[in-house]
Amino acid sequence: MANANTQIDPMHAEEIGHGNSKAAWSMVFVMLVGFVVGCIAFAGHNPTFVYVGCAIVVVGLIVGWAMKKAGFGVNGSRSGDSH
């Protein structure tokens, strides 16, 4: 509970997006797949698929960036009212 002496900081009064957008969630999902592939390959001593997992993580970054540029990021033109 806030008391009467609490002042509201205008810098922190606005809601921050926390990356809660279609672009962010797509990026996280693709990167998660890459980490899972890489970890399973690492445990199985398969260096080729470890590198494949690393490549999938990089693809996830590219997917997130491209979707943000396409308007699916926080406050993007095609992001919808998810907030």
Buried (B, 14 or more C-beta within 10 A) or exposed (E): EEEEEEEEEEEEEEEEEEBEBBBBBBBEEBBEBBBEBBEEBEEEEBEEBBEBBBEBBEBBEEBBEEBBEEBBBBEBEEBEEEE
